[in-house]
Amino acid sequence: MLTVNRLGTIDYASGLELQARLVDDRKAGRVGDTLLLLEHPPIITLGVKTRQGPNHIIASEEELAREGVTVHETGRGGDVTYHGPGQLVGYPIIDLKPDRCDVHVYVRDLEEVLIRAISTFGVTGTRVKGLSGVWVGEPGGEKKIAAIGVRISRWITSHGFALNVATDLRHFRLIVPCGIADRGVTSLEQEVGHAVPMPEVEDAVVSAFRHVFSR
């Protein structure tokens, strides 16, 4: 079983609090596997790779303030990323025991979910060796369409993925996305050339998630 909660737009701190509660409940067996789907107001989040200093934020504090973008440290893996309106964020709270206890396999499975989901709209997603996430474009010139950063505690997952659907891509210029300077970013809307309703993207992600994780 998989419970899917479509939460609309919620602030990042509230999303962290909700995840923490659900992780505790999942460990205690009070809830089953859950997938949270939501959007965040404009925010830059810092993964564990930034603990020696958020040097992949390019913008000044004044520029961030002008753009209405806040900064928040988080407990997920990875570097720096951006969340904002038009980006579908997914937080799976699932138990990987007994047969999925492999962090690398879990990340590849999340990539597969997103690759299948965007294929619904005629977009071909790929992987780039040595880099997490989902990419679009010719080899060597790929642009990132989805970022992944996870946290796992006693094999219960949290955090997850961020898929650019109709995201304001200008805000990625405020950072070096995921610490990768030599590749760009894109969105589903940009790739298909027209607006894509968020509920349809959510449906595609849920369907792919159920198949990949056999839920």
C-alpha positions in Angstrom: 0.0 0.0 0.0 1.0 3.6 -0.7 -0.7 6.6 0.7 -0.3 9.7 -1.5 -0.8 13.2 0.0 -1.1 16.0 -2.4 -0.4 19.1 -0.2 -0.3 22.0 -2.7 2.1 24.7 -1.6 3.6 24.6 1.9 6.6 26.3 3.4 9.8 24.4 3.7 10.0 24.3 7.5 6.5 22.8 7.7 7.5 20.2 5.1 10.5 19.2 7.3 8.3 19.0 10.4 5.7 16.8 8.6 8.4 14.5 7.3 10.0 14.1 10.8 6.6 13.1 12.2 5.9 10.7 9.5 9.3 9.1 9.7 8.8 8.5 13.5 5.3 7.1 12.7 6.6 4.8 10.0 9.4 3.5 12.3 6.7 2.7 14.9 4.4 1.1 12.4 1.7 3.7 13.0 1.5 4.5 9.3 2.3 2.8 6.1 4.4 4.0 3.2 3.6 7.5 2.2 4.4 9.8 -0.7 4.1 13.6 -0.2 3.7 15.7 -3.3 3.9 19.5 -2.9 5.4 22.8 -4.0 7.5 25.2 -1.9 7.7 29.0 -2.0 11.1 30.2 -3.4 13.9 28.8 -1.3 17.5 27.6 -1.6 18.3 24.5 0.5 21.7 23.3 1.6 22.5 19.6 1.8 25.2 17.9 3.8 27.9 18.6 1.2 27.7 22.4 2.0 28.6 22.0 5.7 32.0 23.5 5.1 30.4 26.6 3.7 27.6 27.4 1.2 30.0 28.4 -1.5 27.7 27.4 -4.3 25.3 30.3 -3.6 26.3 32.9 -6.2 23.9 35.6 -5.3 24.4 38.2 -2.5 22.0 38.4 0.4 20.6 41.6 -1.1 19.9 39.9 -4.4 18.2 36.9 -2.6 16.1 39.4 -0.7 15.1 41.2 -3.9 14.0 37.9 -5.5 12.1 36.8 -2.4 14.3 33.7 -2.0 15.2 32.4 1.5 18.0 29.9 2.5 17.5 26.9 4.7 19.9 24.2 5.9 18.6 20.6 5.7 19.5 17.1 6.6 19.4 15.6 3.1 22.3 14.4 1.1 23.7 16.5 -1.8 24.7 20.0 -2.3 22.7 23.2 -2.9 19.4 23.3 -4.8 16.5 25.5 -5.4 12.8 24.9 -4.8 10.0 27.2 -5.9 6.5 27.4 -7.5 6.0 25.2 -10.5 8.4 22.6 -9.2 6.9 19.3 -8.1 8.6 18.1 -4.9 8.2 14.5 -3.8 9.0 13.3 -0.3 8.7 9.4 -0.1 8.5 8.2 3.5 8.9 4.5 2.9 10.5 1.5 4.6 13.2 -0.1 2.4 13.4 -3.2 4.5 13.7 -6.1 3.9 14.8 -6.3 0.3 15.7 -2.7 -0.8 18.4 -1.8 1.8 20.8 -0.1 -0.7 21.0 3.6 -0.9 22.4 3.7 -4.4 19.7 1.4 -5.7 17.1 3.6 -4.0 18.4 6.7 -5.7 18.5 4.9 -9.1 14.9 3.8 -8.5 13.8 7.5 -7.8 15.5 8.4 -11.1 13.6 5.7 -12.8 10.3 7.0 -11.4 11.0 10.4 -12.9 12.3 9.1 -16.2 9.0 7.1 -16.6 6.9 10.1 -15.5 8.3 12.6 -17.9 8.1 10.1 -20.8 4.4 10.4 -20.4 4.7 13.8 -21.9 7.1 12.8 -24.7 10.3 13.9 -22.9 13.2 11.5 -22.8 15.1 11.6 -19.5 18.5 10.1 -19.0 21.2 9.5 -16.4 24.7 11.0 -16.3 27.4 8.8 -15.0 28.6 10.0 -11.6 25.8 12.5 -11.1 22.4 11.9 -9.5 19.2 13.2 -10.9 17.4 13.1 -14.3 18.8 14.9 -17.4 17.5 15.9 -20.8 19.5 16.4 -24.0 22.5 15.1 -26.0 25.5 13.6 -24.2 27.8 16.2 -22.9 25.2 18.9 -23.1 22.6 17.6 -20.8 20.4 19.9 -18.8 19.0 18.8 -15.4 15.3 18.5 -15.1 15.1 16.8 -11.7 17.3 16.8 -8.6 17.5 14.1 -6.0 18.6 14.4 -2.4 17.6 11.8 0.2 18.0 10.9 3.8 17.6 7.4 5.3 17.3 6.6 9.0 17.0 2.9 10.0 16.0 2.3 6.3 13.1 4.7 6.5 13.4 7.3 3.7 12.7 11.1 3.7 13.4 14.1 1.5 13.5 12.9 -2.1 13.2 14.6 -5.5 12.4 17.9 -7.2 11.0 17.9 -10.8 11.0 21.2 -12.7 7.6 21.4 -14.3 7.0 25.1 -14.8 9.8 26.4 -12.5 11.2 29.9 -12.9 14.6 28.8 -14.2 16.1 32.3 -13.6 16.4 31.5 -9.9 18.9 28.7 -10.7 21.3 31.4 -11.6 21.4 32.3 -8.0 23.3 29.1 -7.3 25.5 26.4 -8.8 22.8 23.8 -8.9 23.9 20.7 -7.0 27.4 22.0 -7.2 27.6 21.2 -11.0 28.9 24.2 -12.9 29.2 22.8 -16.4 25.6 21.9 -17.1 22.3 23.8 -17.3 18.8 23.2 -16.0 15.5 22.8 -17.8 11.8 22.2 -17.1 9.1 20.0 -18.4 7.3 23.0 -19.8 10.4 24.2 -21.6 11.0 20.8 -23.2 7.4 20.2 -24.4 6.9 23.9 -25.4 3.6 24.4 -23.7 2.0 24.5 -20.2 1.6 21.1 -18.5 -1.0 20.9 -15.7 0.6 20.0 -12.4 -2.1 17.4 -11.5 -1.3 15.5 -14.6 2.4 15.5 -13.7 1.5 14.3 -10.2 -0.6 11.5 -11.7 2.3 10.4 -13.9 4.7 10.4 -10.9 2.3 8.4 -8.7 1.8 5.8 -11.4 5.5 5.4 -12.0 6.2 5.3 -8.3 3.7 2.5 -7.8 5.3 0.4 -10.6 8.9 1.0 -9.7 8.4 0.3 -6.0 5.7 -2.3 -6.4 3.3 -0.4 -4.2 
